[in-house]
């Protein structure tokens, strides 16, 4: 169905249940034609606030970029090789033509952004290399954690500051590298993705990870962020999920669980 107003969406209920309500055995896929045109640009900003303002204006302009990833200066340095201390915006458009990119560039230039050269496909290569970089850092004795959330634009600056402070306070001796990038952006707000790297103590890595995870998650919950934008709740995020949703909603899900899974065998401990 292209759309339906016939009551609550059962598909959304099952897709969001993380396996707690049933097993999905069949799915339909939407197939679309390959875009006739692609256009992309890498933008550098003199500071993070300028990049933030440009990104917000861009996604609220109606231009609908297919790629719009803002990297703070530390993220740009560690994962995109930028050493000039400037924030980066990875911008891309797909469609029947590339007419939207010039309009987007006008917006970012108004906020001090300048287009810089970057080899084709380099950001994608950097992105897919990240998990391997993380594993190498862990083998060197570092504790690495990533958290993601979403919030309204009006709450982001406070949330960003709170996450940075929480990560530093929870890290040993208050020493941590914290980076932020936007994985998704919407007219209503961004989906920031934070990476925390701190020196670990052999044999104590898991308790250290738990402490950082809890401190940062508390900061997210206290500043208007969801506990997860796209990684799901699972078991790690369960305490903050329970805070985020009302007792009435949780009771409703428990009733659905009793009806659909009376034996409690489907992914026990997740969501309900």
C-alpha positions in Angstrom: 0.0 0.0 0.0 1.3 3.5 -0.8 -0.4 4.7 2.4 -3.3 3.7 4.7 -5.3 5.4 7.4 -7.0 2.2 8.5 -5.9 2.3 12.2 -2.5 1.8 13.8 0.2 0.4 11.5 0.8 -3.2 12.4 3.9 -3.3 10.2 5.5 -0.5 12.2 4.6 -2.2 15.5 6.4 -5.4 14.5 9.3 -3.7 12.8 9.9 -1.6 15.9 9.6 -4.5 18.4 13.2 -5.8 17.9 12.0 -9.4 17.7 10.0 -9.2 20.9 6.6 -9.6 19.3 7.2 -11.9 16.3 9.4 -13.1 13.5 9.2 -11.3 10.1 9.3 -14.0 7.4 8.5 -11.9 4.3 9.2 -8.4 3.1 8.5 -6.2 0.1 11.2 -4.0 -1.4 10.7 -0.8 -3.2 12.8 -0.7 -6.4 13.6 2.7 -8.0 15.6 3.7 -11.0 19.2 4.7 -10.7 19.5 8.4 -10.5 20.3 10.2 -13.7 22.6 12.7 -12.0 24.7 12.9 -8.9 26.4 16.0 -7.5 28.4 16.4 -4.3 30.6 18.8 -2.5 32.8 19.0 0.6 32.4 22.2 2.5 34.8 23.6 5.2 33.6 26.0 7.9 35.7 28.3 10.0 34.1 26.8 13.1 31.5 24.3 14.3 28.7 26.9 15.0 28.8 28.1 11.4 28.6 24.6 10.1 25.7 23.9 12.5 23.7 26.9 11.4 24.3 26.2 7.7 23.2 22.6 8.0 20.0 23.6 9.8 19.1 26.2 7.2 19.9 23.8 4.4 17.6 21.0 5.6 14.9 23.5 6.4 15.1 25.0 2.9 13.3 22.1 1.1 16.3 21.1 -1.0 16.4 17.5 0.4 20.0 16.5 0.0 20.7 12.7 -0.1 23.9 13.1 1.9 24.3 15.8 4.5 26.8 14.9 7.2 28.3 17.5 9.4 31.6 16.6 11.1 33.0 18.6 14.0 36.7 19.6 13.7 37.9 16.6 15.8 35.8 14.1 13.8 37.1 15.7 10.5 40.7 15.3 11.7 40.4 11.7 12.9 38.2 10.3 10.2 38.6 12.5 7.2 42.3 13.5 7.5 41.5 17.3 8.0 44.3 19.1 9.9 43.1 22.7 9.6 40.8 22.7 12.6 37.7 23.4 10.4 34.4 21.6 10.5 33.3 19.7 7.4 30.0 19.2 5.7 29.7 16.3 3.2 26.9 17.2 0.9 25.3 15.3 -2.0 22.3 15.3 -4.2 20.8 12.6 -6.5 17.9 12.9 -9.0 17.0 13.6 -12.6 19.4 16.6 -12.5 21.9 18.3 -10.3 20.2 21.7 -10.1 19.9 21.7 -6.3 23.6 21.8 -5.5 24.2 25.4 -6.6 21.4 26.6 -4.3 22.8 24.6 -1.4 26.2 26.1 -2.0 24.7 29.6 -1.8 23.3 28.7 1.7 26.6 27.3 3.1 28.6 30.3 1.7 26.3 32.7 3.6 27.6 31.0 6.7 31.3 31.2 5.9 31.5 27.8 4.2 33.9 27.2 1.3 34.0 24.3 -1.1 37.2 22.3 -0.9 38.5 19.6 -3.2 38.2 16.0 -2.1 39.0 12.8 -4.0 35.9 11.0 -5.4 34.6 8.4 -3.0 37.0 9.3 -0.2 34.4 9.9 2.4 32.8 6.6 1.7 36.2 4.9 2.1 36.8 6.7 5.4 33.3 5.7 6.6 33.8 2.0 5.9 37.2 2.0 7.5 35.9 3.3 10.8 35.0 -0.1 12.4 38.5 -1.4 11.6 40.1 1.7 13.1 38.1 1.2 16.3 39.2 -2.4 16.6 42.9 -1.3 16.2 42.4 1.3 19.0 40.9 -1.3 21.3 43.9 -3.6 20.7 46.2 -0.7 21.7 44.4 -0.5 25.1 42.0 2.3 24.4 38.3 2.2 25.4 36.1 3.3 22.4 32.4 3.9 22.6 29.9 5.3 20.1 26.4 6.6 21.0 23.8 8.1 18.8 20.6 10.0 19.4 18.2 12.6 17.8 16.9 15.8 19.2 15.2 19.1 18.2 17.4 21.8 16.9 16.5 23.9 19.9 18.0 21.3 22.2 21.1 20.3 20.3 23.6 22.8 21.7 22.8 22.0 25.3 22.8 18.3 24.6 26.1 18.5 22.8 27.7 20.3 25.7 26.3 17.9 28.2 27.5 14.8 26.3 31.0 16.2 26.1 31.1 17.1 29.8 29.7 13.7 30.8 32.2 11.8 28.7 35.1 13.8 30.2 33.9 13.4 33.8 33.4 9.6 33.4 36.8 9.0 31.7 39.9 8.1 33.7 41.5 11.3 35.0 39.0 13.3 32.9 40.9 12.6 29.7 38.8 11.6 26.6 38.6 12.5 22.9 35.0 13.2 22.0 33.9 13.7 18.4 30.5 14.4 16.8 29.0 14.0 13.4 25.5 14.2 12.0 24.5 10.9 10.5 21.0 12.1 9.6 19.4 15.5 9.6 15.8 16.6 9.5 13.9 19.9 9.4 13.0 19.3 13.0 16.5 18.4 14.3 19.7 16.4 13.8 20.7 12.9 14.7 24.2 13.3 16.2 26.6 10.4 16.5 29.3 10.7 19.2 32.5 8.8 19.5 34.4 8.6 22.8 38.0 7.4 23.0 39.9 7.3 26.3 42.9 5.4 27.7 41.9 2.1 29.2 43.2 -0.1 32.1 44.0 -3.7 31.2 41.3 -5.9 32.8 39.0 -3.0 33.6 37.9 -2.1 30.1 34.3 -3.3 30.4 33.5 -1.5 33.7 35.1 1.7 32.2 32.9 1.3 29.1 29.8 0.8 31.3 30.6 4.0 33.3 31.1 6.1 30.2 28.0 4.6 28.5 25.8 5.3 31.5 27.1 8.9 32.0 26.6 9.8 28.4 23.2 8.2 28.2 22.1 10.1 31.3 23.2 13.3 29.6 21.3 12.5 26.5 18.1 11.6 28.4 18.3 14.8 30.5 18.7 17.1 27.5 15.8 16.1 25.3 17.5 13.3 23.2 16.1 9.9 22.4 18.2 7.0 23.6 18.6 5.7 20.1 17.9 7.1 16.6 18.7 4.0 14.6 20.8 1.5 16.6 17.8 0.2 18.5 17.2 -0.4 22.2 18.3 -3.9 22.8 19.5 -4.5 26.4 22.1 -1.8 26.8 19.6 1.0 26.3 16.7 -0.5 28.2 17.0 1.7 31.4 16.8 4.9 29.3 14.1 3.5 27.0 11.9 3.0 30.1 12.5 6.6 31.1 11.7 7.9 27.6 8.3 6.3 27.3 5.3 6.5 29.6 4.1 3.7 31.9 0.9 3.5 29.9 2.7 2.8 26.7 4.9 0.2 28.3 1.9 -1.5 29.8 0.3 -1.6 26.3 3.3 -3.3 24.9 3.4 -5.8 27.7 -0.3 -6.6 26.9 0.6 -7.1 23.2 3.5 -9.3 24.3 1.2 -11.5 26.4 -1.2 -11.9 23.5 1.4 -12.6 20.7 4.1 -14.4 22.8 2.4 -16.0 25.8 5.4 -18.2 26.4 7.8 -15.3 26.5 10.3 -17.0 24.2 10.8 -14.1 21.7 13.9 -12.1 22.5 13.2 -12.0 26.2 14.3 -8.8 28.1 14.0 -6.5 25.1 11.5 -3.6 25.2 9.0 -5.4 27.5 
